[in-house]
Every structure is written in structure tokens, then in C-alpha cells.
């Protein structure tokens, strides 16, 4: 299944394929997995799946994605996802498996390529795989970075703490060794990235989900207070937000014949206010007043939010 020429991105795809195959089956024997691999669209060279390679990949899936593939020796030595309930609740693991399921269908339906349109993610996997490798090994990376404000390229070292996909772009939250601050860097603005031999450890108790949990998007500003934002919405926009909430805290607290009121517990930074502007034709902010004023100001002035990589947060957070 793997050779010395297997690239990091190919291995990454194969790990996800294995996790998805077991997850989709519920329970499955190694022989059935090996048979599925021989006919898989991800098997470019038609190779077999040796049992040793299977176990290597099984352990890699656990280390990288925290997905435990266990064997039930009392049920015909069938493999299953031991923590499947956690996967249903975990955004990353569910996203990985859902993405892989769709990927498999697309790979096996190449005749429909001209009829299936996808969004482009400009970041590319070139640096994504390097950063994931660095996170897995707790190694500092040296990146060369060009922001939108100038053509200058800056090279510096960061500790990659977490990755986030946001509006078709990948971002890495990293502790800058030079500035001793956490900053967010867009992968599509990285022009060079290399692993170093410098080891690091994230702050004890760091939780990426919780770190971004009070925010919408990737702009983090702890100086912005946590607010109860109430949004009056009418028409089809109401149904749109019901099916695709703006934030995980969204609650529908009032419902009328042609309107409803959503409530968000959130720190309303620029990303969130900018999104409210997009819905302003069919909605209005009821409270707090300063958020309503900021939305109106942006609508009136056609305010354009600045570059995301200006984020600066205290390292102890």
C-alpha cells in the first residue's frame, strides 16, 4: 500500500480512506478492507494491502485524527471505530470522514467531472501537509510569509498550534518565537515552509475549539467583550440561518409568522459584524446597540475589513 515514493499527501489520503472505510462499514474484517483497497480509486498502482501496512496506517489514523480502529476478536476479528460517538460530536473527525466519503464518490464518478462544480481552496496542500506533520511531531516550522499589505517576504519560526479552515482558506494558529505571541497566518500567503528540529509543547490545557469558540471566523480579539447579540430576521434569510447557523451558539428565542429572533453568545469582532452586513437587507440587530451602530456604519460607509493576519493575542491565553 505504501512505498518509499509515497508522498505525504498520498499517505494522508490513504489514512482518511481507511478511517472512512471502517466507519462506513460499522464492522469489517481485514480481508474485506484489503479487497476494497484493491478496487479503490485511491489505489493508483493497484497494490495489495499487507497486514503490517494496515496496522501501521491504523496507528497513524489514531495518532493524527484521534480515531481509534479496534478489533473485535469475539465477532470474527472485525475492525470498528471504537470512539464513533465522539466522532459524531467532533467537528474535525466528522469533517474528515464526510470529506473523504464525498471524495471517494467523485473519484469513482469521473464521467461527471464537468457536471460537479467545487469551490477552490487556494492554500494548497503543499504546506498543509508539512504543518500537519510538524503538529504531529511537535516541531517548530520556519515559514516565509507575504501579507497583502506589501510585496516584502518575511521569514520567521512559529510553533504550529492548530489549523482552521475558514471561507475557502486554511489558517494556522502559531506561536511566533520572535514575538512570543499567538498569531494567525493564512496558508495561501506562505511562500516557503520547512520543518526544523526544534521541539515545542503547546500550553497546558490548550483547546483549539475553545480558543475560537467565542468568535466568528479567524479574527481573535480578547478585548472585545462577550455579548448576547440578538438578530431580527425575516423571509427566506430566516430559513437560511436555521439550516446553516452563523455560530454554534445560535438560538431561536422568538418566532413570528414571517420573522424570528436569533440570539448569539459571541465576541462580535470584525468578522462577525462583516457577516451581519451581508444579511442587513433582511435583518437588523436588536441588541447590543453598539453592534447595531457598527453594522449601520459599515453599510453606510461601505467599510472593508482589513487583513486577517494582523491578529495579535496574548500568549498566555
Secondary structure, DSSP 8 states (H G I E B T S, - for coil): ---TT--HHHHHHHHHHHHHHHHHHSSEEHHHHHHHHHT-TT-TT-----HHHHHHHHHHHHHHH---EEEETTTTSEEEETTHHHHHH-HHHHHHHHHHHHHHHHHTTGGGGGG------TT-HHHHHHHHHHHHHTEEEEEEE--TT-S--EEEEEEEEEEEEETTEEEEEEEETTTTEEEEEEGGGEEEEEEEEEE----TT--HHHHHHTSSSS---TTS--EEEEEEEEHHHHHHHHHS-SSTT-EEEEE-SSEEEEEEEE---HHHHHHHHHTGGGEEEEE-HHHHHHHHHHHHHT-----GGG--B-TT-
